[in-house]
């Protein structure tokens, strides 16, 4: 019996997916990434990079570069997920000018709302809820950020982890059942049409960043305001640029769009209620959204042990940026440090001349007369200790 080999080539990527004796897997891939054209070619293109998978027993196998043993995949959805994950990795390598963000993204009023979060944070179920409510999904796990600051879809359907939570609302459970795409015991891809799933490369400007806090038993979904710095740190933490990425470059890319973006925290249990809260909350965003809330002057902290009379100097950093009233530093090792409004002001003072924590506390006492001097002294001493531990300042005699 001869072998059935199907070479498939995703549009815009010089990669061939070689599927052997597994026509069902070829169709499953098409169903899992309906917005990303996957052409069937009679033979692989010359010098094309290749991913290969084949049927073995009741499951599938995929060749893994650098490993002698293949990756064993028990079902169609799981095998599709593995191949798609490798395709995304190859796409990121082939598009170094773009940034991959680990987030869900949906279109609301012509702009994208991003939900950056780690694995198993509820991004896919929330994406399904937005689709059920009639919104278009630009991704439930990965979004590409282009040079112009727009988010670009990959055309991959939302993938739900099975079993589904028993607490799903009847409306969402019915929608998922009616839009069952590729499934196995682990995953289910939703079958969405163009009205609910953006195609590969389709772009929209970024409109808001919403962090997820899903708590079982939350009585009602709520949307609370965060500072732009919270959103920036979340995007930096969910970047898929790789271990060798340049934090300074990422900051430079992300900062321009962060100045005008609403940032929110979404607390919810029911995904459908969360959709209503997001749509209503963002529609009511105030006109002065880009201005962060006034920071409290100091915080109640434990005392530091450093001598308050020791003068400290700033150490060189790779780069620094202001975002609203906050300040971000990138050190020589690529570490990113976030300073509050007050801490950023102290950092700028240290750039003028070396200062002791006692001197800084005395200056702050004039700015914040309602805060006790002992508290100011403790807070500034702790800040100096934190900056020293991060390698950002050093005593003048070092």
Steps between C-alpha positions, in 0.01 A plus 500: 500500500647837399548798728269799480709815545331838513730806500317804639639854493365778727467829312779752550738255668773298330411182687347175379291277725556144376208279603544127432217246492278737698243673279283566806785698657530716188130585521524557875779753447287687249212507748719615790655787303219599262616858461858403408500361144661158490560405138551142384798467267606199292852525644683708763643828376875511448699576817179515703528425871293200593281373781399137467229293666355158432237255618618230738253256652201682646691830531757716326871577518697813418871522426687732738828653374794397714317207660522138395152415626187656353240689700199274559162665462186307596230685304422726206460821700814430702702427185366817335591700810858371496552582131343845538722580799808417292368707208458801729856457627631489142290806411654696788847402377414606146352836608759653736353846442176388666427415863291202602278563802363216711147631532144476384372781278148595395368788291278747684383814317769466233794460741661203670463425868797293617482249785865415578520202734685178568383149412169382649392851594169478312598681176345244266169472684477878512573514125220246443266718707583805289437297184166382645408865562570585134852648528792402276791310651851593384664229708449305822868440572738690268479838328767652277590865562624677188736797465209742474362388838207305357403150604494241223300178517640159412165354396507219757172393663459516880613177665315394815647264757280202586302421702315830499415652839159378621413854612476639144186698431245319281546763229876446473475121534247492217716722276805278554299185424358655181847609382692181570793476260796265544484313831663220695522413870723798578397793282218643291550757226197716427365517146450874442411684180656823374254708701648366823862416412750738337710372213878462492669840486182698563594802713336739743640770733535414867220652708544373858684255723299295748661270756307194613415400855253214478370402843239227543196631679553864407144638518533752217764586241678828566751713313738716706759751384875428494797719416667479156805356676300195604405436139856554377648251746236245409576530128874476564443186705288340227730578208586202281812662358721223639765476769742720306254789459611852575287654780605850397374434146172361631452799728567733211241316291231483767531841665349714222172310507491473881470875555143508368371154593243432769623225734251300704474208740208263430370297795241244399370146516247479215670573162177632346458750784864597449428588136224739608725658765784558253278647230320731743810598699711594199215698347495713816876568507563862606660747258807541721567127500867533414571682827573252781348544841706710741743277684500491877809683627657211688409157636527336839796262479755330718815698585820439303835445670717731285664800664276800416807725485673296225495679166397296194556555130314370197652223290469508120188342347438388144202729452210659686151611409219697660141374482251736657631569849697174512856433390645184341869403499677233298826402667818379330387136536161557334298511822197730504431707813186702568513809721200680645457874459684574826772239439551637148547848644762367743673324211522830312638674811774239525587577138588855601731414791565221753262518795442322828159360586475746790550791259231370267262447790552862608417620147186287494393637839464839334295350216281282725459689829214274612720188501702432814877544471572159652280333240666694219841396629400132508342509156795673333748267671306202368492645149877549512543141615281376214689708243832375636383137494398548134846637416369846414684705765822462700667684791725781380809336650454181291 
